[in-house]
Amino acid sequence: MASSGSGYDLSSSTFSPDGRIFQVEYASKAVESAGTSLGLKCSDGIVMAVEKPLPSKMLLPNNSRRIHTVGSHAGLAVTGFVSDARQIVSRAREEASNYMETYGTQAPSNVLAERIASYVHYFTLHGSLRPFGSTVILASYDPDTKEHSLHMIEPSGVSYQYFGCAAGKGRQPAKTEMEKLSLNPKKPEDADSVPNCREGVKQLARIIHLLHDENKDKAFELEMSWLCKETNWEHKGVPKDLIEESVAWAKKDIEDEDDEDDEDEMEE
């Protein structure tokens, strides 16, 4: 009975006998069925990308955005229930603004991530509330330490810092593709192998298109933003011409890879 959630999934404040909170697990399932969102920590900044499904051909472009700026040096990429994500974005902006008013400086990356995570976690503690059906990826820059960082906050309120992270329906294969990149070299001499942000834009575009099945999945719009030296460490959208160039490169690279696989099969 416990494993099916019967009787223990009526409230987010109720634990099952085997220590599970089913309402939180259901919220995570909602995220897993949504568009893929990615974050990549590069040598000179952070790049984020979101696959935004287009439910209708009549939908205007740039509508219901999945990437938001929460401060001059911070941005959020969201996936899951967009309406839930709007509340998290609004709270993140309040936290960033309040920190600036109180201390006269930008909120450190880890502080902003923890405050957002605490807000999300609060909604898993009370029976009168429900967990957020959204996962958010936070890209931020700390002007004091001169460091950029990438965090992901899940519906349970858990927050981790990453070199590369993914959420949504393509989470697992996207993580596999990211692990092929040199994001965390073990040797100092390999530090130059970490991709820069322009290369990161290409790699994230490639991963998004690699995971998209045109026969099964809906058409989508690719949203991308970055926070890097090139933008003077301000969170901005990636220029459209660069996105188009990266998408063209990604599609060609995927086609070339498929052709090589077909040739290998014929030789065998």
N, C-alpha and C positions, 0 to 999 in steps of 0.2 A: 504493500500500500504506500509506503513512504517513498519508494523510488518513482512512483507514478505521479507524485505530487498531490494525491487525493487527500483533501482535508488540511494540507499544509501549504497550499499555494494561494490562500485567500488573503493573506496579509504579508507585507514585506518585513514585518517585525516578528514573524514566526519561523523558528527553526524546525526542520524535519528531524526525526530521530537520528538520521545519519549526518546531521550537521550542515544541511543545505538550506539555502533561502531561494525558493523556487521563483519568486517574483523577480529577483535580480537575474536569475538564469533566463527567464523569459525575456527580460529587457535586452540581455546580451544576444538572444536569438533574433530579436527584431533588428539589431545592428547587423548581424551576419547575413540577413537577406537584403540589405541595402547596397547601394553603390560602393565601390572600393575607394578608399582614401589612403594616400601614401604620404610619408614624410621621410626626408633624406637629409642627414647631416653631412655637408660637404666640407672641403678644406677651407672655403671662404664664405660659408653661410649655410642657410637652410632652404630647401626647396620642398614645397607641398603640392600635391595634385589630388584631384577628386574626380571620379567618374560620376557625372550627374545624369541619370537616366531621363530621357524626354518622353513622358507618357503620352504626349500628343504632338502631332506635326504642326498644330496651330500655336504651340507655345512660343512666345517671344524669346529670343536669345538673351542671356544674362539675367534671366528671371529666376527668383528663388535661389539665390546664390548659396554655395556651400563653403566658401572661404570668406572670412571676415577679419577686419583689422580691429584689434581691441586696444591698441596703443601705438604710439609712433614706432616702438621697437618690438611689437608683438602681434601675432596673428593666429587665428584658429581655423582649422579645416575640420568640417563636421560630416558625419554620416549617420544614418539611422532615421528616426523621426525628425524631420526638419523643424516642426513646431516645437518639439522639446529642445532641440539644439538652440533655437532662438533665445530661450530663457537662459541657457548656459552662457551664450555669447553676451547677453545683456548683463549678466552677473559679472562676467570677466571684465567687461568695460568698467563697471562700477568699482571693482576691486583695484584695477589699474589707476583709475582716476582718484580714488580715495587715498591710495598710497602716495601718489604724487602730491596731493593737497596736504597730507599729514607730514611727509618727510622731505618734500621738495626734490625728489629724485625718482627715476623710474623704478618700478618694482623689480627686484631681482628675479631671475627666471624661476628658480626653485620656489620662491615665496609665492609668486603668481600661480604656479602649477599647484602648490599645496592648497591655496585658498580656493581655487576652482574645484579641486578634488574634495575638499571638505564640504563645499556646497552640494556637490553631487551625492556625496555619501549621506548627507543629512536626510535625503529623500528615501533612504533605505532603512531608516530607523523608526519610522512612525507608521502605524496602521492606517492613518487617515491620508497618507500620501502614497504615491507610487514611484518607483525608480524611473529615471530618465531613460528613454529608449534611444539613446545617442551616445556615440563615442566621439571625443574631440582630440585633435592633435594640435599641440601648442608649439609654435616656433617663436623663440624670443632671443633677445640680445641684452646683455648686461653692460651698460656703458662704463661701470666702475671696474669690473674685472676684465672687460674687453673680450668676453667669451660668448659664443652663441650655443644654444642648446635646444634639444628637441624632446618634448614630453608627450605622453599620451594618457588621457584620463578615461577610464572605462565606466560603464553604468554602475558598477559596484562602488565607485569612489576611489579605486586604486589608481595611483599615478606612478609611472616609471619614466626614467630618462633613457633615450635610445640613440643609437647611431642611425638606425633605419627602422621604421615601424609601418604597420598596415592595419586597416580595419575594414569591415564590410565583407561582402560575399567572396571576394578574392584574396582574403587575408593570408591564408596559408601558402598558396602558390606564389603570391607576391613576396612573402618573406623568404621563400626559397630563392627567388630571383635576386633579391637584395643581398642575400648571403654570398652570392657569387661576386659581388663588387668588393673592392678593397676599401672598406669603410673604417676598419679598426686594425691597421697593420701592427704586428707585434714587434717588428724591428724598426729602429729609428731611420735606417736607410731606405725603408719602404714608405716613408711618409709622403713622398711625392706621388705615390700611386693613388692616393685618395682623390676622387673626382672633384672638380670644381663645380660651381653652381650651373654653369652653362652645360657642362657634361651631365650634371644631375638632372636637368630639365629633359634632356634627350633620353636618359635611362628611365625616368618615371613615365614619360610618354610611351616608351617601348613596352614597359611592364603593363600599363593600362590596356594598350591595344593587343598585347599578347594574350591577356586574360579574357578579352571580349570576344564572345562567339556571336558573329553576325546572324547566324541561323536561329539562335535561341534567345539572345539578349536583345533588349530594346535599344534603339538608337540613343546615343548619349552625347553630352557636351563635356569637353575636357576643360576643367578649371585648374589653373596653376598660379602659384604665387611664390615669391622668394623674399628672403631677408638676408642681405649680403653686403659685401664691400661695394659692389656695383651700384646699389641703391642707397649708399651711405648709411647702411644698417637700419633702413626704414622698411616696414613691411609693405610691399607693393605687388600688384599683379604682374605676372610675366608678360612682356610685350606680345601682342597677337602674332606679329611676324615671326618671332622666335618660336612660339608654340607651333605655328604652321610648319616652320622649317624642321622642328623636332619631330612632329608627327610624320612628315614625309620621310625623314631619315628612319624613324622607327618602323614604318610599314615596309620600307625597302629592306631593312635589316632582317625583319621577320620573314619576308619572302625569300631572301637569300639563304636564310637558315633552313627553311622548309625545302628549298631546292637541293641543298647539300644532303639533307636527310633522305630525300627521294633517290639521289644518286647512290648513296651508301646502300640503300635497300636493293637497288638494281644490281649492284656489284655482288652482293651476298647471294 
